[in-house]
């Protein structure tokens, strides 16, 4: 009896393992088949136009991201450049060839380098040069810092407020004449000394050439030149046009 049970047990164990292996393989096949069906269904739900829109949206998102990164880089570059912009108002401490030392109101000293791109102007905007600049002049410097401590500036524009000159046209009446200059009386600027040169043109009221000797006291003149507000004079005179003073109009007496 024991021998029969042992034989039956030996026979059933291989049979059960075989059945388990068959069931496992069948389960794998079923799962694989379901996964393929699910993928096919997903592909079937995407139409050709939907697929194109999906690709288009992906491209747009990618471009938007790149533009955002580019914008950030530009902002950072602008901030970096702006941080090195310089504007200093102060007094010239010393002048050298193509260089100034300027001290601001807080006592900070700056080395200002002048290049061929630097513009030098007077108070009223007229063109200037370094020969007109001197220690003690009040200046405004625009440029960029070229040192980490922001004490060295490469100047782009320097405005000298102490050079109060400008080119203009001025009218007045001759009050005196000398060998190298004459004085006119203006309405708004008082008396101005007019310094002329050999290149100065003297013209009559009808634009005919005349000599300086033709100029007389009480003549009205129009002068073109560079006015110096501090010195009350006009130099670099291009033209003097003379308008004789009109004769007095005779008084009419009414006869009764």
Steps between C-alpha positions, in 0.01 A plus 500: 500500500780742589678419178188584297458841671866585443472420131184711468671800670803472272273507197290801612790739588642529144149534362417796729827683416433456129151644538635798698757575230234484229275739693787748551583506131135548411480796743799663337343462157178656621678798654707557185188480283320756720795740487512485118126562478533801734779653293304447181203675655715798602643531150152475354379794712768736352390626158754632245397861575526434871847361452605813304358728770685306765831543316424868439431561868820327596695723259328812633581407856861439407526837319332677793748347739795604282364856466457520875860396553619750238300780664654422837850510350429836335366642827810384683728655237312831514519506880872427483560785256282743690685424820818633336348826376658801661377851565716719719457868585795677657796733471813442294795439732763469229538463123743292300525382142169322433424466871325690777475448873154599622387520863128480576309674780565206736874529455540192280768534233454350153750449220326598176661371180427687176502309169437595137132414563464745790295813432598819682235773517453834672221597735262601221585203277768652280791283391805529724850353531731398781697823474199687640482274806684602815517414868201631693253463212164347583434198275252220444651173375304228318663168412565153634703363787807303401613390845339281765515777760317733257759772535625497139271620223523485123319821408248522217387857570640775724305820548699789645255723684769760567551576130198721455544559130272447207488594135220734411373813330497819707360846436607828652604861455866599470607708801878509444764382254864399549773365277433129561147503638187704547228503764128467444210552736235229494154495651526181708876445550631848562824609336704243308853534360526375140841357399542456126777351286622526141250232408203697634270631227360853532189556291270793441125473550465396133773233546775691321858456635626789711799568726511525876584868458150552362353407837385798706367556850119473514493254206281199557673167435427130481791287618551124445749340738568317826361677806680461834253563778763547771733729309216689329664480162452346158791333323545278193289757317396385153301802386407854598215657308453877541164673502528877518291671760186638342485874475259679728157551354421871477221610724193614315342819638135540442410839350173639617 
